[in-house]
Amino acid sequence: MIRELLFMLSGQPGALFVLKDNGQFEMCSGIADVGLCQSEKEIIKPLLKIGSNVAFLNEFAENRKVRSLYLEVIKQSIAQCVTKFQEELLVIEVEILEGSSILGVTGIHSKIMPHTLLLEYLKELVDAIKLQEANCLLMDTIQHYRNHCGVSKIISTFQQIYNVCLKVLHKQLVSWMLFGKLLDPYIEFFIRLDDCKNFVINGEKIPNCLSISLAQQVLFVGESVVALSEAQDLSEEDWEFMGKLQKIPFENVGEIIRVCRDQMARRLWNLVTEKDRLNRSLNMILNTFLMKKGDIFAYFIHQSESIFDGQFTSVQLAANQFALQQRLMNSLKKYLEEEEAEIERLSINIIPDVPGQGWERVFLEYKTEWPLGVLIFTPDTMQTYNKIFRLLLNLRRIQLNLNGLWKNLAVLDKPVLELRWNLQHVLIHLSQYIQIDVIEVQKSIMDRQIDQCQDFDKFRTAHANFLVVIAAQTFLHVPAMQACFKDLIHLALKFCGFFVNDRQKGLLPVVAELNLEFERLMQLLFSLLNGMYQQSSGTTMEPIAQLLLRLDFNYYLTEGLQAKANRAVEEI
């Protein structure tokens, strides 16, 4: 019977102790025939629970259905704990066979009771793990049980389990940050490859031992390694750094990440500043995409207007793109003081299969020097730059057209001149707001941040902030504002179109309609701006207030609109 009891305590059923479907051991009816007194039968009851826990832990450790790096090392650690307990049972059995002082059920009970609490905690841990998805967040569950235990022996056991999980995380971090490889066959790491083949952070999988900022540093280092490894092999300096990194204890995950991040940031900064790559690229983007050199595109618009007149078919697309590229190169070489090799990195294209006139389908493509193109000026970044470019290009084009009307309008009536002046006033001040109050201000802020750092990651953050603020303050992500700008531009184009062939007959009724449309658009624009101003606070109010001031200085437009409305009421 004693051997059956020890067998049950090791998690194995026998003739006297049966494992039921609910995972619990029970004494069979034949136990009454082995000569146990009632008190010994009562002592056996807690032993049954211990055996049930051991059987449960054994089943968990031997289960191979769920594939997981973290779950695998947890199973190994729990299997080791169970094995130690089973070895203790073996020692007890040997002592009994040698005639030890251990007497029956009571002696066995006294020997193994110190293990009861540990086995119970391990069972609770496994129950919690089974409710979770297998990934690096299992570490947080283990950490929770370790921190809320209070028994030194159990804390030590949980710490050992936590450490083996930390080693897995350490291997994943090192593989990613040193070689740019995701050691993640079961999708457990907090960095993954998305559908667009970009590396992104899965915020739901960041363990407590890492902050969000550390996770972002991990992503930055790995992305940089991937970009660098595509173009060059590891240098001797890299191998030397890897040797130093291996000397840092795996428990110091935060230190490992910071060391890797600092090393990569210095290396990338040296690369992008070598031969003045960074300044050349920034100047090129500022002068073209953000139109700091307005003369370039004034000349380009004048030379290209005939190409964009009306719609054109897909057959004409290639010919038109070639002609546009030639005109752009001529404009750049005439007005831009850059080397020819740098100028030739820029090309202009027309987005195919998109409705609208050619001017609304134009986009620039800039082939930046490696590694800027893969780390800073990514496709998403350049798409944002192109949205700003198209807005500025259309504003510049309308200004040129309106400026060219003064000879034709000199002999016309006041309503025509007034509409032309109002359109020019709004579009010029909108353009100045974007160029001076937004782009120039944000560029000076970015320049100060770059001057204060010698760190690639800090520069990347400064540039990202620069572009985000420009996009926000030019209302790129406010569809109502963009629609209003577009309608104003189309209104101005329509107005200019009447004077292409010196058409003046029947003009006043059309101008009256355009005036009404202009008033409606201005009321909408002021309504949108005032609404955003009232909802904003702090520094976000300043650009909106500045645009309102430019458009309506001394209430130039609002008082004019109100006076017209009053006259209309009086006439009624």
C-alpha positions in Angstrom: 0.0 0.0 0.0 2.9 2.4 0.8 4.4 1.8 -2.6 1.0 2.5 -4.2 0.8 5.7 -2.2 4.3 6.8 -3.4 3.3 5.9 -6.9 0.2 8.1 -6.7 2.2 11.0 -5.3 4.4 10.8 -8.3 1.3 11.4 -10.5 0.7 7.9 -11.6 -2.5 5.9 -11.0 -2.5 2.4 -9.6 -4.7 -0.3 -8.1 -5.6 1.6 -4.9 -5.5 5.2 -6.2 -7.5 6.0 -9.4 -7.2 9.1 -11.5 -10.7 10.3 -12.5 -11.7 12.2 -15.6 -11.7 15.5 -13.6 -8.0 15.1 -13.0 -8.4 14.2 -9.3 -7.1 11.1 -7.5 -9.6 9.1 -5.4 -9.2 6.1 -3.1 -10.9 3.1 -4.5 -13.2 1.0 -2.2 -10.5 -1.6 -1.7 -8.5 0.8 0.5 -10.5 -0.3 3.5 -9.0 -3.7 3.2 -5.4 -2.6 3.8 -5.7 -2.0 7.5 -5.8 1.8 7.7 -7.3 3.5 10.6 -9.7 6.4 10.1 -7.1 9.0 11.0 -4.7 7.7 8.4 -7.5 7.8 5.8 -8.0 11.5 6.7 -4.2 12.1 6.3 -4.3 10.5 2.8 -6.9 13.1 1.6 -4.4 16.0 1.3 -1.9 13.6 -0.3 -4.5 12.9 -3.0 -4.5 16.6 -3.9 -0.7 16.6 -4.1 -0.8 13.6 -6.4 -3.5 15.3 -8.5 -1.3 18.4 -8.9 1.7 16.4 -9.9 -0.3 14.5 -12.5 -1.7 17.8 -13.8 1.8 19.3 -14.0 3.2 16.2 -15.7 0.4 16.3 -18.3 1.2 20.0 -19.0 4.9 19.4 -19.3 4.5 16.5 -21.8 1.9 18.2 -24.0 3.3 19.0 -27.4 0.2 20.3 -29.2 0.9 24.0 -28.7 4.1 25.2 -30.4 5.8 28.1 -28.6 9.4 29.0 -27.6 8.3 30.5 -24.3 5.9 27.7 -23.5 8.6 25.1 -24.2 11.0 26.5 -21.7 8.2 26.9 -19.1 7.3 23.3 -19.6 11.0 22.3 -19.2 11.3 24.3 -15.9 8.1 22.8 -14.5 9.2 19.3 -15.5 12.4 19.9 -13.6 10.4 20.9 -10.5 8.2 17.8 -10.7 11.4 15.7 -11.2 12.9 17.1 -8.0 9.7 16.1 -6.1 9.7 12.6 -7.6 13.4 12.2 -6.6 12.4 13.1 -3.1 9.7 10.4 -3.2 12.4 8.0 -4.4 14.6 8.9 -1.4 11.6 8.2 0.9 11.0 4.8 -0.6 14.7 3.8 -0.2 14.6 4.9 3.4 11.5 2.9 4.1 13.0 -0.2 2.4 16.2 0.2 4.5 14.1 0.3 7.7 14.1 4.0 8.4 12.2 5.7 11.1 9.6 6.9 8.6 6.4 5.1 9.8 3.6 4.5 7.3 1.3 7.2 6.0 1.9 9.7 8.7 5.7 9.6 8.1 5.3 10.1 4.4 2.9 13.0 5.0 5.3 14.8 7.3 8.1 14.4 4.7 6.3 15.8 1.6 4.1 18.5 3.1 6.8 21.2 2.6 6.3 20.6 -1.1 2.6 21.1 -1.1 2.5 24.9 -1.4 5.0 25.0 -4.3 3.0 22.4 -6.3 -0.2 24.3 -5.6 1.3 27.6 -6.9 2.7 25.8 -10.0 -0.7 24.5 -10.7 -2.3 27.9 -10.4 0.5 29.3 -12.7 -0.2 26.7 -15.3 -4.0 27.3 -15.1 -3.3 31.0 -15.8 -0.9 30.2 -18.7 -3.5 28.0 -20.3 -5.9 30.9 -20.5 -3.3 33.0 -22.4 -2.0 33.2 -25.9 1.5 31.7 -26.0 3.9 34.7 -26.5 6.4 36.8 -24.6 3.6 38.1 -22.3 3.8 34.8 -20.4 6.7 36.4 -18.6 4.3 39.0 -17.1 2.1 36.2 -15.7 5.2 34.5 -14.1 6.3 37.9 -12.8 2.9 38.5 -11.2 3.0 35.2 -9.3 6.6 35.7 -8.2 5.7 39.2 -6.8 2.6 38.1 -5.0 3.9 35.0 -3.3 5.8 35.8 -0.2 7.5 32.4 0.3 11.2 32.6 -0.4 11.5 29.1 -1.8 8.6 29.6 -4.2 9.8 33.0 -5.2 13.1 31.4 -6.1 11.4 28.8 -8.3 9.3 31.4 -10.1 12.4 33.5 -10.6 14.1 30.5 -12.3 11.2 30.1 -14.6 11.1 33.8 -15.4 14.9 33.7 -16.2 14.5 31.0 -18.7 11.8 33.0 -20.5 14.1 36.1 -20.3 16.8 34.1 -22.0 14.4 33.4 -24.9 13.6 37.1 -25.1 17.3 37.9 -25.0 18.0 35.6 -27.9 15.2 37.2 -29.9 16.4 40.7 -29.1 20.0 39.8 -30.0 19.0 38.1 -33.2 17.0 41.1 -34.3 19.3 43.9 -33.2 22.6 42.3 -34.4 21.5 40.5 -37.5 18.1 41.9 -38.4 16.5 38.4 -38.2 13.3 37.7 -36.4 13.8 34.5 -34.3 10.1 34.1 -34.1 8.7 30.9 -35.7 5.5 31.1 -33.7 4.7 34.8 -33.9 5.4 35.5 -30.2 7.8 38.5 -30.4 6.5 42.1 -30.2 8.0 43.0 -33.5 6.5 41.5 -36.7 6.3 42.0 -40.4 3.0 43.5 -41.6 1.2 42.9 -44.8 3.1 45.7 -46.5 6.4 44.0 -45.6 7.2 46.7 -43.0 8.5 45.9 -39.6 6.1 47.2 -36.9 5.6 47.0 -33.1 2.7 44.9 -31.8 2.0 47.0 -28.7 -0.1 44.2 -27.1 2.9 42.0 -26.9 5.4 44.3 -25.2 6.3 42.6 -21.9 6.5 44.6 -18.6 10.3 44.4 -18.5 10.4 46.7 -21.6 9.0 50.2 -21.8 7.4 51.5 -25.1 10.4 53.7 -25.7 12.8 50.7 -25.3 10.5 48.7 -27.8 10.8 51.6 -30.2 14.6 51.6 -29.9 14.6 47.8 -30.5 12.6 48.4 -33.7 14.9 51.2 -34.8 18.1 49.1 -34.3 16.7 46.1 -36.1 15.3 48.1 -39.1 18.7 49.8 -39.4 20.5 46.5 -39.4 18.2 45.2 -42.1 18.8 48.3 -44.2 22.6 48.1 -43.7 22.9 44.4 -44.2 21.3 44.7 -47.7 24.2 47.0 -48.8 27.2 45.9 -46.9 28.7 43.2 -44.7 29.5 43.4 -41.0 32.8 45.3 -40.4 35.5 44.4 -37.8 34.0 47.1 -35.6 30.6 45.3 -35.7 32.2 42.0 -34.7 34.1 43.7 -31.9 30.8 45.3 -30.7 29.1 41.9 -30.7 31.8 40.4 -28.5 31.3 43.2 -26.0 27.5 42.7 -26.1 27.8 39.1 -25.2 29.6 40.0 -21.9 26.5 41.9 -20.7 24.3 39.5 -18.5 21.1 38.5 -20.2 19.1 39.8 -17.2 20.1 43.4 -18.1 17.8 43.6 -21.1 17.4 47.4 -20.9 21.2 47.9 -20.9 21.6 45.6 -23.9 19.0 47.6 -25.9 20.5 51.0 -25.0 24.0 49.8 -25.9 22.8 48.5 -29.3 20.7 51.6 -29.9 23.6 54.0 -29.2 26.0 52.0 -31.4 23.6 51.9 -34.3 22.6 55.6 -33.9 26.3 56.7 -34.0 27.0 54.4 -37.0 24.1 55.7 -39.0 24.8 59.3 -38.2 28.3 58.9 -39.5 26.9 57.3 -42.7 24.2 60.0 -43.5 26.5 62.9 -42.7 29.4 61.5 -44.7 30.0 63.6 -47.8 27.2 65.9 -46.7 24.5 63.4 -47.8 21.9 64.5 -45.3 22.1 68.3 -46.0 22.0 67.7 -49.8 18.9 65.6 -49.5 17.1 68.0 -47.1 17.9 71.0 -49.3 16.7 69.2 -52.4 13.4 68.3 -50.7 13.0 71.8 -49.3 13.6 73.5 -52.6 11.4 71.2 -54.7 8.7 69.4 -52.7 8.2 72.3 -50.3 8.9 74.9 -53.0 11.4 77.1 -51.2 12.7 78.0 -54.7 9.5 79.2 -56.2 11.2 80.4 -59.4 11.8 76.7 -60.4 8.2 75.9 -60.6 7.1 79.3 -61.9 9.2 78.6 -65.0 8.1 74.9 -65.1 4.4 75.9 -64.9 4.9 78.4 -67.7 6.6 75.8 -69.9 4.2 72.9 -69.1 0.8 74.6 -69.2 0.0 73.3 -72.7 0.7 69.7 -71.7 -1.9 69.7 -69.0 -4.7 71.5 -70.9 -7.8 69.2 -70.6 -7.7 65.4 -70.2 -5.3 63.1 -72.0 -5.4 59.3 -72.7 -3.2 56.6 -71.4 -1.5 56.4 -74.8 -0.3 60.1 -74.3 0.8 59.4 -70.8 4.4 58.3 -71.6 5.0 61.1 -74.1 3.7 63.7 -71.6 5.8 62.3 -68.8 8.9 62.5 -71.0 8.1 66.1 -71.9 7.4 67.0 -68.3 10.7 65.5 -67.2 12.6 67.5 -69.8 11.0 70.8 -68.7 11.6 70.0 -65.0 15.3 69.3 -65.7 15.5 72.6 -67.6 13.9 74.5 -64.7 16.1 72.8 -62.0 19.3 73.5 -63.9 18.4 77.1 -64.5 17.4 78.0 -61.0 18.9 75.4 -58.6 22.5 75.6 -57.5 23.1 71.9 -57.1 25.3 69.4 -58.9 23.8 67.8 -62.0 24.0 64.3 -60.4 21.9 65.5 -57.5 19.4 67.2 -59.8 19.0 64.0 -61.8 17.8 62.1 -58.8 14.5 64.0 -59.1 11.8 63.0 -61.6 8.2 64.1 -62.2 5.5 61.6 -63.1 1.7 61.5 -63.6 -0.4 59.1 -61.5 -2.1 56.8 -64.0 -5.8 55.7 -63.8 -6.8 58.6 -61.5 -9.6 61.0 -62.4 -8.9 64.7 -62.7 -6.7 67.0 -64.8 -3.0 66.5 -65.1 -2.1 69.1 -62.4 -4.0 67.0 -59.9 -2.1 63.8 -60.8 1.5 65.1 -60.7 3.9 63.7 -58.2 7.7 64.0 -57.7 10.0 61.0 -57.2 13.3 61.6 -55.4 15.9 58.8 -55.3 17.7 59.7 -52.1 21.2 58.4 -51.4 21.5 55.2 -49.4 20.6 54.7 -46.5 18.3 57.8 -46.3 15.8 56.3 -48.7 15.1 53.2 -46.6 15.3 54.9 -43.1 14.1 58.5 -43.5 12.5 59.2 -46.8 10.4 56.2 -47.0 7.5 55.7 -49.5 5.0 56.9 -46.9 7.1 59.9 -46.1 7.4 60.9 -49.7 3.7 60.4 -50.3 3.1 63.1 -47.6 5.6 65.4 -49.2 3.9 64.9 -52.5 0.5 65.9 -51.1 2.0 69.2 -49.8 3.8 69.6 -53.2 0.6 69.3 -55.2 -1.2 71.8 -53.0 1.7 74.3 -53.3 2.0 73.7 -57.0 -1.7 74.4 -57.7 -1.6 77.6 -55.5 1.5 78.8 -57.4 -0.1 78.1 -60.7 -3.3 80.0 -59.8 -1.2 83.0 -58.6 0.6 83.1 -61.9 -2.6 83.0 -63.9 -4.2 85.7 -61.8 -1.1 87.9 -62.0 -1.3 87.6 -65.8 -4.8 89.0 -66.0 -4.2 92.6 -65.0 -3.8 93.8 -68.6 -7.1 92.1 -69.7 -9.0 93.4 -66.6 -7.8 97.0 -66.6 -10.7 98.2 -68.7 -13.4 95.9 -67.1 -16.0 96.7 -64.5 -15.5 96.8 -60.8 -17.1 93.4 -59.9 -14.6 91.6 -62.2 -11.7 93.4 -60.7 -13.0 92.9 -57.1 -13.4 89.2 -57.6 -9.9 88.9 -59.1 -8.4 90.8 -56.2 -10.3 88.7 -53.6 -9.2 85.5 -55.2 -5.6 86.7 -55.4 -5.8 87.9 -51.8 -7.0 84.6 -50.4 -4.7 82.3 -52.5 -1.6 84.4 -52.0 -2.1 84.6 -48.2 -2.8 80.9 -48.0 0.4 80.2 -49.9 2.4 82.6 -47.7 0.9 81.0 -44.6 2.0 77.5 -45.7 5.5 78.7 -46.8 6.3 81.2 -44.0 4.2 80.4 -41.0 4.4 76.6 -41.3 7.3 75.4 -43.3 9.9 78.0 -42.4 9.0 77.9 -38.7 9.1 74.1 -38.6 12.3 74.0 -40.6 14.1 76.3 -38.1 12.9 74.1 -35.2 14.2 71.0 -37.0 17.5 72.7 -37.7 18.0 73.6 -34.1 17.3 70.0 -33.0 19.8 68.7 -35.6 22.5 71.1 -34.5 22.1 69.9 -30.9 22.3 66.2 -31.7 24.9 63.8 -33.3 22.4 61.0 -33.2 20.6 59.4 -36.1 17.5 58.3 -34.2 17.1 61.8 -32.7 17.3 63.3 -36.2 14.8 60.8 -37.5 12.4 61.8 -34.7 13.0 65.5 -35.4 12.3 65.0 -39.1 9.2 62.9 -38.4 7.9 65.7 -36.1 8.7 68.3 -38.7 6.6 66.5 -41.4 3.7 65.6 -39.0 3.3 69.2 -37.9 3.4 70.5 -41.5 0.8 68.0 -42.5 -1.4 69.0 -39.5 -1.0 72.8 -40.0 -1.7 72.5 -43.8 -4.8 70.5 -42.9 -3.8 67.5 -45.1 -5.9 65.2 -42.8 -9.0 67.5 -42.7 -11.1 66.5 -45.7 -13.4 69.5 -45.4 -10.5 71.9 -45.5 -8.9 70.2 -48.5 -12.2 70.2 -50.3 -12.6 73.9 -49.6 -9.1 74.6 -50.9 -9.7 72.6 -54.0 -13.0 74.4 -54.7 -11.3 77.8 -54.4 -8.6 76.7 -56.8 -11.2 75.5 -59.3 -13.1 78.7 -58.9 -10.0 80.7 -59.7 -9.2 78.5 -62.7 -12.7 79.0 -64.0 -12.4 82.7 -63.6 -9.1 82.8 -65.4 -10.5 80.6 -68.2 -12.9 83.3 -69.4 -9.9 85.6 -70.4 -7.9 83.0 -72.3 -9.4 84.1 -75.6 -10.3 87.7 -74.5 -13.9 86.8 -73.9 -15.7 89.7 -72.3 -19.3 89.5 -73.6 -21.8 88.1 -71.1 -19.1 88.2 -68.5 -20.9 90.1 -65.7 -23.6 87.5 -65.0 -21.0 84.7 -64.8 -18.8 86.8 -62.5 -21.9 87.4 -60.3 -22.3 83.7 -60.0 -18.6 83.2 -59.3 -18.9 85.9 -56.6 -21.7 84.1 -54.9 -19.7 80.9 -55.0 -16.6 82.7 -53.6 -18.7 84.2 -50.7 -20.1 80.7 -49.9 -16.6 79.2 -49.9 -15.2 81.9 -47.7 -18.0 81.6 -45.2 -17.3 77.8 -45.2 -13.6 78.4 -44.8 -14.0 80.9 -41.9 -16.5 78.6 -40.2 -14.1 75.6 -40.4 -11.1 77.7 -39.1 -13.1 79.2 -36.3 -14.4 75.8 -35.3 -10.9 74.3 -35.2 -9.6 77.4 -33.3 -12.3 77.0 -30.6 -11.6 73.3 -30.2 -7.8 73.7 -30.1 -5.6 74.9 -27.2 -2.0 76.0 -26.5 0.4 75.9 -29.5 -2.2 74.3 -31.8 -4.1 77.6 -31.7 -1.3 79.7 -33.1 -1.2 78.5 -36.7 -5.0 78.7 -37.1 -5.0 82.2 -35.6 -2.2 83.2 -37.9 -4.1 82.0 -41.0 -7.2 83.8 -39.9 -5.2 86.9 -39.4 -3.6 86.7 -42.9 -6.9 86.0 -44.6 -9.0 88.6 -42.7 -6.6 91.3 -41.6 -8.7 94.2 -40.2 -11.8 92.1 -41.0 -11.2 92.8 -44.7 -13.2 89.9 -46.0 -15.7 89.3 -43.2 -16.8 92.9 -43.2 -17.0 92.9 -47.0 -19.1 89.8 -47.0 -21.4 91.2 -44.3 -21.8 94.5 -46.3 -22.8 92.6 -49.4 -25.3 90.5 -47.4 -26.8 93.8 -45.9 -27.1 95.3 -49.4 -28.8 92.2 -50.7 -31.3 92.4 -47.8 -32.0 96.1 -48.5 -32.6 95.4 -52.2 -35.2 92.7 -51.2 
